[in-house]
């Protein structure tokens, strides 16, 4: 789950660099802020999906 999300983010940042040629500090900011936040959000989504699946298998949820 983590690798595809990170790979897509890195591809996006590289495409942004190629298209706009922003200053280095802006790319650094994008890598340091956006990548960890997106990965954390993806992990939270995956954990919630796993929890819902387990609760449905246990018969707690319909």
Contact map, one row per residue, 1 for C-alpha under 8 A:
11111000000000000000000000000000000000000110010000000000000000
11111100000000000000000000000000000000100110000000000000000000
11111110000000000000000000000000000000000000000000000000000000
11111111000000000000000000000000000000000000000000000000000000
11111111100000000000000000000000000001100100000000000000000000
01111111110000000000000000000000001000100000000000000000000000
00111111111000000000000000000000000000000000000000000000000000
00011111111100000000000000000000000000000000000000000000000000
00001111111110000000000000000000001000000000000000000000000000
00000111111111000000000000000010000000000000000000000000000000
00000011111111100000000000000000000000000000000000000000000000
00000001111111110000000000000000000000000000000000000000000000
00000000111111111000000000100110000000000000000000000000000000
00000000011111111100000000000000000000000000000000000000000000
00000000001111111110000000000000000000000000000000000000000000
00000000000111111111110000000000000000000000000000000000000000
00000000000011111111110000100000000000000000000000000000000000
00000000000001111111100000000000000000000000000000000000000000
00000000000000111111100000000000000000000000000000000000000000
00000000000000011111110000000000000000000000000000000000000000
00000000000000011111111000000000000000000000000000000000000000
00000000000000011001111101100000000000000000000000000000000000
00000000000000000000111111100000000000000000000000000000000000
00000000000000000000011111110000000000000000000000000000000000
00000000000000000000001111111000000000000000000000000000000000
00000000000000000000011111111100000000000000000000000000000000
00000000000010001000011111111110000000000000000000000000000000
00000000000000000000000111111111000000000000000000000000000000
00000000000000000000000011111111110000000000000000000000000000
00000000000010000000000001111111111000000000000000000000000000
00000000010010000000000000111111111100000000000000000000000000
00000000000000000000000000011111111100000000000000000000000000
00000000000000000000000000001111111110000000000000000000000000
00000000000000000000000000001111111111000000000000000000000000
00000100100000000000000000000111111111100000000000000000000000
00000000000000000000000000000011111111110000000000000000000000
00000000000000000000000000000000111111111000000000000000000000
00001000000000000000000000000000011111111100000000000000000000
01001100000000000000000000000000001111111110000000000000000000
00000000000000000000000000000000000111111111000000000000000000
00000000000000000000000000000000000011111111100000000000000000
11001000000000000000000000000000000001111111110000000000000000
11000000000000000000000000000000000000111111111000000000000000
00000000000000000000000000000000000000011111111100000000000000
00000000000000000000000000000000000000001111111110000000000000
10000000000000000000000000000000000000000111111111000000000000
00000000000000000000000000000000000000000011111111100000000000
00000000000000000000000000000000000000000001111111110000000000
00000000000000000000000000000000000000000000111111111000000000
00000000000000000000000000000000000000000000011111111100000000
00000000000000000000000000000000000000000000001111111110000000
00000000000000000000000000000000000000000000000111111111000010
00000000000000000000000000000000000000000000000011111111100000
00000000000000000000000000000000000000000000000001111111110000
00000000000000000000000000000000000000000000000000111111111110
00000000000000000000000000000000000000000000000000011111111111
00000000000000000000000000000000000000000000000000001111111100
00000000000000000000000000000000000000000000000000000111111110
00000000000000000000000000000000000000000000000000000011111111
00000000000000000000000000000000000000000000000000000011111111
00000000000000000000000000000000000000000000000000010011011111
00000000000000000000000000000000000000000000000000000001001111
